[in-house]
Structure formats: structure tokens, C-alpha cells
Amino acid sequence: MLFDTHAHLNDTQYNEDLEDVIGRAQTEGVTNMVIVGFDRPTIQRAMELVERYDFMYACVGWHPVDAIDMTDEDLSWIEELASHPKVVALGEMGLDYHWDKSPKDIQQEVFRRQIRLAKKVKLPIVIHNREATADIVEILKQEGAEEVGGIMHCFSGSPEVAKECVKMNFYISLGGPVTFKNAKKPKEVAAEIPLEKLLIETDCPYLAPHPYRGKRNEPGYVKLVAEQIAEIKGLTFEEVAQTTTENAKKLFAIK
């Protein structure tokens, strides 16, 4: 029983073989997945998928790279979608200082507006962080994000930052990088953060785990993430699978 908490099966890379990808995931024991939409087209596609498949749920929000494109109408639309029974979180939202499409001040404002919306609609948030850790932590504190909590998606920071986020009511989600031989920090985080505060994800089609690194990722590969965490923690695969699934269902309020 595995829960891929962050998948982009709404990506065009799956247009030709979506059913095969889903079939392989189910064969590997993936029973639930959250499809993440982060702009108009991907949100629309995410909603189509969750209407079609009962084991899929949606997370809707606006990506920081495209913050400059978000309008008031977009935010209102996200608020409307938040009442849909299969929308379980808002995001992915946050800050991305790697790309320079959206100025930092606009990214921060769009991030703050989405946190406030999440508090209004009472849904957890999914955080995208690239080269912006200090500002993300500061904004989460200033906006009282602890009230709704959420996920530090595909966490790549230090165990110290992870512990600070856990104190703010966030789960730490690990993906493919935890399986990379040279990925020291994700392995340290897996070792030091209690299993009760960990989630697993693929972020597919990106960040495929070893031995598929560099290829298209898919939800079935989340099993490799769970196996790696089990090995690091000295636990059974079943313990990791069950606890991370329970964690996800608790966070997303899935019965």
C-alpha cells in the first residue's frame, strides 16, 4: 500500500501511455496518488483525471516560476476548486530563485496570497522550494502557515531545516534523490526525521530514482523511494509503506 503524494500525470509526457503507467503503478502496490496542477492547463487536466479515477486526488495552486502570470481570476478559480471533494491541498506554491522569469517580490506576494487562501479554505499546502529556503521559512512563519500545515515537497535541505519545518506542522516528503548515491542530505533527512513525519513521492515525470535516473519517472517508482528509506532507517518496507500512507491520508483528510 503506497501513496505517491506528488505526481504530474497531467503532464503531456503521459498522453500516449497513461493507462499503462497507471497499471504499472498498481502492480507495484500504489493505491493512491495526488495529481498536482500548478497553472491553468495542468490544473484543468488534474481535475479531469481525479474525476475519472477514484484513487487519484488533486492539489491545485500556482507555481512560483509562473507567479508573474497569476491573475486575481486565477486565484478565485483556485478558491472555487478548493471546495471540490477531491481537492485535498493547495499548491504547489512557494519560491524558486533558480529561474528568473518571475521577480522575487512577485513570487513572495503570490506565495503569501495562496497561504492566506489555504487558511481561508482550511486546506494544507504543498511547498516548492528552490534556492530560497530562508525566505520560505520566514514567510511560512509570518503568515501563520502552521495553522494548515502541509508538505515540504521533494525536500532537499538539511536535517536542521527539516526539523524546523516539522515544528511548523509540515511533513517532509522525499522522492527519487534519496536513492542517488551522491545525495547526502536526503539520506541524512531520512535517517533523522521520524517516520511519522515523512511522506514519499515521485514528482513524476521528473527526478526518477536510481536505477532509472535521467529517464521519465512514473508513480510505480515510488516503491524504490520507500525501499531506500526502509534501508536507511533499518525498518521493513511494509512499515515504511504503511506509515507514510497513513501520514498522507491523515494530512489530506482521506478516509
DATAUR-V481964 format. One record per backbone hydrogen bond with DSSP energy under -0.5 kcal/mol. NH is the residue of the N-H (numbers start at 0). CO is the residue of the C=O. E is the energy in kcal/mol with one decimal. If there is no record, write none. Layout:
# DATAUR-V481964
NH | CO | E
NH | CO | E
This chain:
# DATAUR-V481964
1 | 28 | -2.5
3 | 1 | -0.5
3 | 31 | -2.1
4 | 2 | -1.0
4 | 199 | -2.1
6 | 33 | -2.5
7 | 203 | -2.2
10 | 7 | -1.9
13 | 10 | -1.8
14 | 11 | -1.8
17 | 13 | -0.9
20 | 16 | -2.3
21 | 17 | -2.6
22 | 18 | -2.4
23 | 19 | -2.4
24 | 20 | -2.0
25 | 21 | -2.3
26 | 22 | -2.0
27 | 23 | -1.5
28 | 25 | -1.2
29 | 24 | -2.5
30 | 1 | -2.2
30 | 28 | -0.7
31 | 1 | -1.4
32 | 54 | -1.7
33 | 3 | -2.2
34 | 32 | -0.5
34 | 56 | -3.7
35 | 6 | -2.3
35 | 33 | -0.6
36 | 34 | -0.5
36 | 58 | -3.0
42 | 38 | -2.5
43 | 39 | -2.3
44 | 40 | -2.1
45 | 41 | -2.2
46 | 42 | -2.4
47 | 43 | -1.8
48 | 44 | -2.2
49 | 45 | -2.4
50 | 46 | -1.4
51 | 47 | -1.1
52 | 48 | -2.4
53 | 51 | -0.5
55 | 52 | -1.4
56 | 32 | -2.3
57 | 85 | -3.0
58 | 34 | -2.2
59 | 88 | -1.7
60 | 36 | -1.4
62 | 37 | -2.2
65 | 62 | -0.9
66 | 63 | -1.6
68 | 65 | -2.0
69 | 65 | -0.6
69 | 66 | -1.3
74 | 70 | -1.8
75 | 71 | -2.3
76 | 72 | -2.3
77 | 73 | -2.3
78 | 74 | -2.1
79 | 75 | -2.2
80 | 76 | -2.5
81 | 77 | -1.6
82 | 79 | -1.4
83 | 80 | -2.2
86 | 83 | -1.9
87 | 57 | -2.5
87 | 85 | -0.8
88 | 57 | -0.9
89 | 123 | -2.5
90 | 59 | -1.3
92 | 125 | -2.6
94 | 127 | -1.7
96 | 129 | -2.7
102 | 100 | -0.5
106 | 102 | -2.4
107 | 103 | -2.6
108 | 104 | -1.8
109 | 105 | -2.5
110 | 106 | -2.4
111 | 107 | -2.5
112 | 108 | -2.4
113 | 109 | -1.8
114 | 110 | -2.1
115 | 111 | -2.4
116 | 112 | -1.9
117 | 113 | -2.5
118 | 114 | -2.1
119 | 115 | -1.8
120 | 116 | -2.7
121 | 117 | -1.1
122 | 117 | -1.8
123 | 87 | -0.6
124 | 148 | -2.2
125 | 89 | -2.3
126 | 124 | -0.5
126 | 150 | -3.1
127 | 92 | -3.8
128 | 126 | -0.5
129 | 94 | -1.9
135 | 131 | -2.4
136 | 132 | -2.6
137 | 133 | -2.1
138 | 134 | -2.5
139 | 135 | -2.6
140 | 136 | -2.0
141 | 137 | -2.8
142 | 138 | -2.6
143 | 140 | -1.2
144 | 139 | -2.6
146 | 143 | -1.9
147 | 144 | -1.5
148 | 144 | -2.9
149 | 168 | -1.4
150 | 124 | -2.7
151 | 170 | -2.8
152 | 126 | -1.5
152 | 150 | -1.1
154 | 151 | -0.8
154 | 172 | -2.5
161 | 157 | -2.3
162 | 158 | -2.4
163 | 159 | -1.7
164 | 160 | -2.3
165 | 161 | -2.4
166 | 162 | -1.8
167 | 163 | -0.8
167 | 164 | -0.6
168 | 165 | -1.8
169 | 164 | -1.7
170 | 149 | -3.0
171 | 196 | -2.8
172 | 151 | -2.1
172 | 170 | -0.6
173 | 171 | -0.5
173 | 198 | -2.4
177 | 174 | -1.9
178 | 175 | -2.5
179 | 176 | -1.4
182 | 179 | -1.4
183 | 181 | -1.4
186 | 182 | -1.0
187 | 183 | -2.2
188 | 184 | -2.8
189 | 185 | -2.5
190 | 186 | -1.9
191 | 187 | -2.2
192 | 188 | -2.6
196 | 193 | -2.4
197 | 194 | -1.8
198 | 171 | -2.2
200 | 173 | -1.8
201 | 5 | -0.9
202 | 5 | -3.1
203 | 5 | -0.5
205 | 202 | -2.1
207 | 214 | -0.5
211 | 208 | -2.6
214 | 211 | -2.6
216 | 204 | -1.7
220 | 217 | -2.1
221 | 218 | -2.1
222 | 219 | -1.3
223 | 220 | -1.2
224 | 220 | -0.9
225 | 221 | -2.1
226 | 222 | -2.4
227 | 223 | -1.9
228 | 224 | -2.2
229 | 225 | -2.3
230 | 226 | -2.1
231 | 227 | -2.4
232 | 228 | -2.5
233 | 229 | -1.1
234 | 229 | -2.4
239 | 235 | -1.8
240 | 236 | -2.9
241 | 237 | -2.8
242 | 238 | -2.5
243 | 239 | -2.4
244 | 240 | -1.7
245 | 241 | -2.4
246 | 242 | -2.6
247 | 243 | -2.1
248 | 244 | -2.5
249 | 245 | -2.2
250 | 246 | -2.6
251 | 247 | -2.9
252 | 249 | -0.7
253 | 248 | -2.4
254 | 252 | -0.5
